[in-house]
Amino acid sequence: PPHGAAQVSGAVWTGTQLILAPAGPAYSVPDGEWQPIAAPPGSVAVESDGEWHAVVWTGEEMVVIDRRAAAYDPDTDTWRALPAHPLANDYGWGAAWDGTRVVVVAQFGRAAAYDPSADAWIELTPIPLSPSICRPEVHHVDGVLVARLCGGDALSTDGVDWSPFVAPEWALGFPAA
């Protein structure tokens, strides 16, 4: 990225651009250039602890979650603040797009989902793992949500309830919890 780019806590791929979060810039593959993006609203702070932001691509917007949340539309180069989320008092978030919702897990195992069509958050069942000092990882693969915390792994096949599981080392490429 160009010199002086804001602190990067994640990135999304849109199909034609690589957008660095939370404040850009964006690399346009067709143009072969880095381009600035609009500044995020004050609701998404670009702070020294920015590595704790969660960033996810919905297919239309880049959603950035920290104590507050906002969505960036690269087609219009605009941001919009999202409603307050139930994990705002937690710290360290991971997120994944499940095809219809942004699913967010906080480092202490609490979880929530944002539905863009309803512009609303719902709290999900907490993950049945020990609290973690690690930033969670959340992935959506073939209809299954997988969350990884230092305390272990959990999966959700219905997008609401979580079950602990131990993945074989060969399956994930890192030691099982």
Steps between C-alpha positions, in 0.01 A plus 500: 500500500603859463715652771289648779211252471292480816549211739370184335296253703374293211417499133220387272500393137205629295580321178674805352644682803700417810372738769712548811297552816394698674606813308642386168652545253366261237703334226313495170610205287358641174680832555810352665497783754440569868210738556387671821157417639265723697591533867299274729245669721590588856307188597794290380810623671839463338681445827826357617317178587358475147634149462195391699251613233310226320463548125277307261376532140126440445513498123389864495663673797804479724377478859739611775421412861661633815309650792279641228443387144479656156468386140694633200354488147786510247263576211398833655811555719272557800472371856192447714488444872338172605273465803664440839600137537468277810876430519605865531622453858718204401844522345660326206260390228506253214236488228380303199229544238266199502319598180229709666652633824824626648575264790726654765676326789669689783808371679298396807275272294197720458353507150258711297378530142419804287230462235547772236150452358345579841780738604495327839719296734401192697700341778590135441558224751843546664774267383555224760876553532727648760545877469795583282762770488533438128317674221237256373507359150163438335449321169200384300555186294229298325222620729694454823634780717831424670634716782851458640608645833811419704267289714409272207273476201122506463265459210144596419296323236186709560660844541367537855629229734864397539659165584864443597704274274856387458619516143764251391834672444515383138162660424583856596875515466558602861496310829162403641400675823 
